[in-house]
Amino acid sequence: MRISVLGVGYVGLILSVSLADFGFEVTGIDIDNKKIDKLKRGKSVLHEDGLNKLLEKHVNKNLTFTTSYESVTSSDIIFLCVGTPQNKNGEANLNFLFSAADKIKAYLDRKEYKVIVIKSTVPVGTNRKIKELFSDYNIDVVSNPEFLREGIALQDFFNPKRIVLGFESLKNKRPIILMEEVYNYFKEKDVPFIITKWETAELIKYASNAFLATKISYVNELSKLADKVGADIKIISHSMGLDPRIGNKFLNAGIGYGGSCFPKDVRALIRQFEDNRVEPTLIKATDKVNEEQIIWFFNKIKEYFNNNINQKTFAVLGLAFKPNTDDLRESRGIKLIDLLLKEGAIVKGFDYVEKARENAINIYKSDKSEASYGYNLYILDNIYETVKDVDGIVITTEYNFNKEDWEKIKKLIKNKVVFDGRNTLDAGKIKKLGFEYYGVGR
């Protein structure tokens, strides 16, 4: 079976190398020449454990990359994995998706059967609109949302909790059989298959992400009360998680969620509610709490310094939105850096992932005005150099910073205070070393 994957960003590249590992002939297509040139050389454009190894195994064998759409002519299945970023009004921007679909048409024989699979996260009704674009073609459109977690995406791909497939009609068995052939590896492992209609499959992805985001916002809102009354949100969360009806996932209080999925998917779901004249009370609150959490934590830092952080120096530990990735989209660390810089603070940033550090430098080079932020930001490659002579340490990504030598840090830092935005440190140990410790709800 021949497969084309349009868009080799995060979702598309993981899909391409994984399907190649299943033995399919896969062609990855993207309009970014630099990205394609690098992939042709077997070099990943993403930081993801195991990805380089799998890419090198298959590239230029049963896995090829190109900027040309011509491969769709001979493909049995065409996956659309292009980005659907957020518009200013919160809705998903589908311009890239429809542009890719439109370009495909020029390469397809109207009579030859093809299956187009929408892997991108799209609002309800999008698969139906794509099918309308191909109304005079012999094609079926399938909704196949992804549920990958950055940092462990390959692990998630090969060990999914479910495979969701949405079709125009469940009476038409041809596309169902073809998609089950693509994912036969998972059928043999007894992974649950959700075979349903387009609209249900489309909504499943938004429903899942918004629910997880709601758990995070719930515990974050609760952390503010815990902070006021002197309770410990870590113990509260642990106790809650022992109840199997609640579960212990996504209950770590912190400075809010970020990344490429949760923020935009929550807002896109809000927009779909509103477009259908249904008030999204809970989902709106989820988004509101998340946006306010970073401000609440920032104000804790300011209050410690009597609301004057001008020319104070801070070590911000964690640039990516989560550990072991280079993705800075909606990163709480970057948002906090912005808040610090706007108040005149000096920031020394660090992340364990080299590409995350590079991306942070590029963000401030290309998107931020030096006139607005001055020359007060330094991205460093060493954590001990980062904390040297700072007025405070701020933790913004959920890495295990307990492994560092805090005795050494104690001697390097100017003012022994830590603001732990992820509750990742052993607070008791840090306090015994003479640090003042401020977490989230503890």
QUIQUI-V292924 format. One record per residue. N is the residue number from 1. RES is the residue in three letters. SS is DSSP state (helix for helix, strand for strand, loop for the rest). NEAR is the number of other C-alpha atoms within 12 Angstrom. D_FIRST is the distance of its C-alpha to the first C-alpha in whole Angstrom. Layout:
BEGIN
N:RES:SS:NEAR:D_FIRST
N:RES:SS:NEAR:D_FIRST
END
This chain:
BEGIN
1:MET:loop:23:0
2:ARG:strand:30:4
3:ILE:strand:41:7
4:SER:strand:46:10
5:VAL:strand:52:13
6:LEU:strand:49:16
7:GLY:loop:40:19
8:VAL:loop:40:19
9:GLY:loop:33:23
10:TYR:helix:39:23
11:VAL:helix:39:20
12:GLY:helix:39:18
13:LEU:helix:48:18
14:ILE:helix:43:18
15:LEU:helix:45:15
16:SER:helix:46:13
17:VAL:helix:46:15
18:SER:helix:39:14
19:LEU:helix:36:11
20:ALA:helix:33:11
21:ASP:helix:28:13
22:PHE:loop:26:11
23:GLY:loop:22:9
24:PHE:loop:28:6
25:GLU:strand:33:6
26:VAL:strand:43:9
27:THR:strand:46:12
28:GLY:strand:50:15
29:ILE:strand:40:17
30:ASP:loop:36:21
31:ILE:loop:23:24
32:ASP:loop:21:26
33:ASN:helix:16:26
34:LYS:helix:18:28
35:LYS:helix:26:25
36:ILE:helix:29:23
37:ASP:helix:22:25
38:LYS:helix:23:26
39:LEU:helix:36:22
40:LYS:helix:27:21
41:ARG:loop:22:24
42:GLY:loop:27:23
43:LYS:loop:25:25
44:SER:loop:32:24
45:VAL:loop:28:26
46:LEU:loop:33:27
47:HIS:loop:34:29
48:GLU:loop:33:27
49:ASP:loop:24:27
50:GLY:loop:20:25
51:LEU:helix:33:23
52:ASN:helix:25:24
53:LYS:helix:19:23
54:LEU:helix:29:20
55:LEU:helix:38:19
56:GLU:helix:24:21
57:LYS:helix:22:19
58:HIS:helix:31:16
59:VAL:strand:34:17
60:ASN:loop:21:17
61:LYS:loop:21:15
62:ASN:loop:28:11
63:LEU:strand:36:13
64:THR:strand:37:14
65:PHE:strand:45:17
66:THR:strand:32:18
67:THR:loop:26:21
68:SER:loop:26:19
69:TYR:loop:29:18
70:GLU:helix:25:16
71:SER:helix:29:13
72:VAL:helix:38:12
73:THR:helix:27:13
74:SER:helix:24:10
75:SER:loop:30:8
76:ASP:loop:32:6
77:ILE:strand:38:8
78:ILE:strand:48:11
79:PHE:strand:45:13
80:LEU:strand:49:17
81:CYS:loop:39:19
82:VAL:loop:35:22
83:GLY:loop:31:25
84:THR:loop:33:28
85:PRO:loop:30:31
86:GLN:strand:29:34
87:ASN:loop:16:37
88:LYS:loop:12:40
89:ASN:loop:17:41
90:GLY:loop:25:38
91:GLU:loop:28:35
92:ALA:strand:32:32
93:ASN:loop:27:31
94:LEU:loop:30:28
95:ASN:helix:20:29
96:PHE:helix:24:26
97:LEU:helix:34:24
98:PHE:helix:29:25
99:SER:helix:22:25
100:ALA:helix:34:22
101:ALA:helix:36:21
102:ASP:helix:21:23
103:LYS:helix:23:22
104:ILE:helix:37:19
105:LYS:helix:30:20
106:ALA:loop:19:22
107:TYR:loop:22:18
108:LEU:loop:30:17
109:ASP:loop:20:18
110:ARG:loop:17:20
111:LYS:loop:14:19
112:GLU:loop:20:15
113:TYR:loop:25:13
114:LYS:strand:36:12
115:VAL:strand:41:12
116:ILE:strand:44:14
117:VAL:strand:46:15
118:ILE:strand:47:18
119:LYS:loop:43:18
120:SER:loop:45:22
121:THR:loop:46:25
122:VAL:loop:47:26
123:PRO:loop:43:29
124:VAL:loop:33:29
125:GLY:loop:28:29
126:THR:helix:36:26
127:ASN:helix:40:23
128:ARG:helix:28:25
129:LYS:helix:25:26
130:ILE:helix:36:23
131:LYS:helix:30:22
132:GLU:helix:20:26
133:LEU:helix:25:25
134:PHE:loop:29:22
135:SER:loop:16:24
136:ASP:loop:17:24
137:TYR:loop:24:20
138:ASN:loop:23:18
139:ILE:strand:32:16
140:ASP:strand:39:16
141:VAL:strand:43:17
142:VAL:strand:46:17
143:SER:strand:49:19
144:ASN:loop:45:18
145:PRO:loop:41:21
146:GLU:loop:39:21
147:PHE:loop:34:24
148:LEU:loop:33:24
149:ARG:loop:29:27
150:GLU:loop:33:28
151:GLY:loop:27:29
152:ILE:loop:24:27
153:ALA:helix:30:24
154:LEU:helix:33:22
155:GLN:helix:20:24
156:ASP:helix:24:23
157:PHE:helix:34:20
158:PHE:helix:27:19
159:ASN:loop:23:22
160:PRO:loop:26:22
161:LYS:loop:20:25
162:ARG:strand:27:23
163:ILE:strand:36:20
164:VAL:strand:36:21
165:LEU:strand:40:19
166:GLY:strand:39:21
167:PHE:strand:37:20
168:GLU:loop:33:23
169:SER:loop:21:23
170:LEU:loop:19:23
171:LYS:loop:13:23
172:ASN:loop:18:20
173:LYS:helix:15:18
174:ARG:helix:22:15
175:PRO:helix:31:14
176:ILE:helix:32:15
177:ILE:helix:20:13
178:LEU:helix:26:10
179:MET:helix:37:11
180:GLU:helix:25:13
181:GLU:helix:20:9
182:VAL:helix:35:9
183:TYR:loop:32:12
184:ASN:helix:22:13
185:TYR:helix:23:14
186:PHE:helix:24:17
187:LYS:helix:22:18
188:GLU:helix:13:19
189:LYS:loop:16:21
190:ASP:loop:15:22
191:VAL:loop:20:22
192:PRO:strand:19:23
193:PHE:strand:25:21
194:ILE:strand:26:23
195:ILE:strand:29:22
196:THR:strand:25:24
197:LYS:strand:28:25
198:TRP:helix:36:24
199:GLU:helix:29:28
200:THR:helix:28:28
201:ALA:helix:37:24
202:GLU:helix:38:26
203:LEU:helix:34:29
204:ILE:helix:33:28
205:LYS:helix:37:27
206:TYR:helix:38:31
207:ALA:helix:29:32
208:SER:helix:24:31
209:ASN:helix:35:32
210:ALA:helix:35:35
211:PHE:helix:28:36
212:LEU:helix:31:36
213:ALA:helix:41:38
214:THR:helix:34:40
215:LYS:helix:36:41
216:ILE:helix:35:41
217:SER:helix:39:44
218:TYR:helix:34:46
219:VAL:helix:40:47
220:ASN:helix:45:47
221:GLU:helix:35:50
222:LEU:helix:29:51
223:SER:helix:38:52
224:LYS:helix:31:54
225:LEU:helix:20:56
226:ALA:helix:23:56
227:ASP:helix:23:57
228:LYS:helix:16:60
229:VAL:helix:13:62
230:GLY:loop:15:61
231:ALA:loop:19:58
232:ASP:loop:27:55
233:ILE:helix:33:52
234:LYS:helix:31:50
235:ILE:helix:21:52
236:ILE:helix:25:52
237:SER:helix:32:48
238:HIS:helix:21:48
239:SER:helix:17:50
240:MET:helix:22:48
241:GLY:helix:21:44
242:LEU:loop:15:46
243:ASP:loop:13:46
244:PRO:loop:11:42
245:ARG:loop:9:43
246:ILE:loop:18:42
247:GLY:loop:17:41
248:ASN:loop:23:41
249:LYS:loop:22:38
250:PHE:loop:26:39
251:LEU:loop:35:43
252:ASN:loop:39:44
253:ALA:loop:45:46
254:GLY:loop:49:46
255:ILE:loop:48:46
256:GLY:loop:48:43
257:TYR:loop:51:39
258:GLY:loop:38:37
259:GLY:loop:34:34
260:SER:loop:31:31
261:CYS:loop:40:31
262:PHE:helix:39:34
263:PRO:helix:40:36
264:LYS:helix:35:34
265:ASP:helix:44:33
266:VAL:helix:43:36
267:ARG:helix:38:37
268:ALA:helix:40:35
269:LEU:helix:44:35
270:ILE:helix:33:39
271:ARG:helix:30:38
272:GLN:helix:30:36
273:PHE:helix:25:39
274:GLU:helix:19:42
275:ASP:helix:18:40
276:ASN:loop:14:40
277:ARG:loop:10:44
278:VAL:loop:15:43
279:GLU:loop:16:45
280:PRO:loop:22:43
281:THR:helix:16:46
282:LEU:helix:23:44
283:ILE:helix:35:41
284:LYS:helix:29:44
285:ALA:helix:27:46
286:THR:helix:35:43
287:ASP:helix:37:42
288:LYS:helix:26:46
289:VAL:helix:31:47
290:ASN:helix:37:44
291:GLU:helix:29:46
292:GLU:helix:25:49
293:GLN:helix:37:48
294:ILE:helix:38:48
295:ILE:helix:26:51
296:TRP:helix:28:53
297:PHE:helix:40:52
298:PHE:helix:39:53
299:ASN:helix:24:57
300:LYS:helix:30:57
301:ILE:helix:38:57
302:LYS:helix:26:59
303:GLU:helix:15:62
304:TYR:helix:22:62
305:PHE:loop:21:63
306:ASN:loop:12:66
307:ASN:loop:17:63
308:ASN:loop:20:63
309:ILE:loop:27:61
310:ASN:loop:21:61
311:GLN:loop:21:61
312:LYS:loop:29:60
313:THR:strand:36:57
314:PHE:strand:44:54
315:ALA:strand:48:52
316:VAL:strand:47:49
317:LEU:strand:49:46
318:GLY:loop:48:43
319:LEU:loop:50:41
320:ALA:loop:44:37
321:PHE:loop:42:37
322:LYS:loop:39:36
323:PRO:loop:35:36
324:ASN:loop:30:34
325:THR:loop:36:32
326:ASP:loop:33:33
327:ASP:loop:40:33
328:LEU:loop:38:36
329:ARG:loop:29:35
330:GLU:loop:29:38
331:SER:loop:38:39
332:ARG:helix:41:42
333:GLY:helix:47:44
334:ILE:helix:44:43
335:LYS:helix:35:45
336:LEU:helix:43:48
337:ILE:helix:41:48
338:ASP:helix:34:49
339:LEU:helix:29:51
340:LEU:helix:39:53
341:LEU:helix:35:53
342:LYS:helix:27:54
343:GLU:loop:26:57
344:GLY:loop:25:58
345:ALA:loop:34:57
346:ILE:strand:32:56
347:VAL:strand:43:52
348:LYS:strand:43:51
349:GLY:strand:48:47
350:PHE:strand:42:45
351:ASP:loop:43:41
352:TYR:loop:31:40
353:VAL:loop:35:37
354:GLU:helix:25:38
355:LYS:helix:26:35
356:ALA:helix:37:37
357:ARG:helix:35:40
358:GLU:helix:26:39
359:ASN:helix:29:37
360:ALA:helix:37:41
361:ILE:helix:26:42
362:ASN:helix:15:40
363:ILE:helix:25:41
364:TYR:helix:28:44
365:LYS:helix:19:44
366:SER:helix:11:42
367:ASP:loop:15:43
368:LYS:loop:21:46
369:SER:loop:16:50
370:GLU:helix:16:52
371:ALA:helix:13:55
372:SER:helix:17:54
373:TYR:helix:24:53
374:GLY:loop:22:55
375:TYR:loop:21:54
376:ASN:loop:29:54
377:LEU:strand:34:51
378:TYR:strand:30:50
379:ILE:strand:39:46
380:LEU:loop:29:47
381:ASP:loop:24:45
382:ASN:loop:21:48
383:ILE:helix:32:48
384:TYR:helix:29:52
385:GLU:helix:23:53
386:THR:helix:34:51
387:VAL:helix:40:54
388:LYS:loop:28:57
389:ASP:loop:25:60
390:VAL:loop:32:58
391:ASP:loop:35:60
392:GLY:strand:40:57
393:ILE:strand:44:53
394:VAL:strand:47:51
395:ILE:strand:49:48
396:THR:loop:47:45
397:THR:loop:44:42
398:GLU:loop:34:41
399:TYR:loop:28:41
400:ASN:loop:23:44
401:PHE:helix:31:46
402:ASN:helix:20:49
403:LYS:helix:15:48
404:GLU:loop:20:49
405:ASP:loop:18:53
406:TRP:helix:29:55
407:GLU:helix:20:58
408:LYS:helix:17:57
409:ILE:helix:32:56
410:LYS:helix:29:59
411:LYS:helix:20:61
412:LEU:helix:23:59
413:ILE:loop:28:59
414:LYS:loop:22:62
415:ASN:loop:27:62
416:LYS:loop:32:61
417:VAL:strand:34:59
418:VAL:strand:43:55
419:PHE:strand:42:54
420:ASP:strand:42:51
421:GLY:loop:42:48
422:ARG:loop:44:46
423:ASN:loop:38:48
424:THR:loop:34:47
425:LEU:loop:33:50
426:ASP:loop:25:52
427:ALA:helix:28:55
428:GLY:helix:18:58
429:LYS:helix:17:57
430:ILE:helix:29:57
431:LYS:helix:20:60
432:LYS:helix:15:62
433:LEU:loop:21:61
434:GLY:loop:20:63
435:PHE:loop:29:61
436:GLU:strand:24:61
437:TYR:strand:33:58
438:TYR:strand:36:56
439:GLY:loop:43:53
440:VAL:loop:44:51
441:GLY:loop:37:54
442:ARG:loop:34:55
END
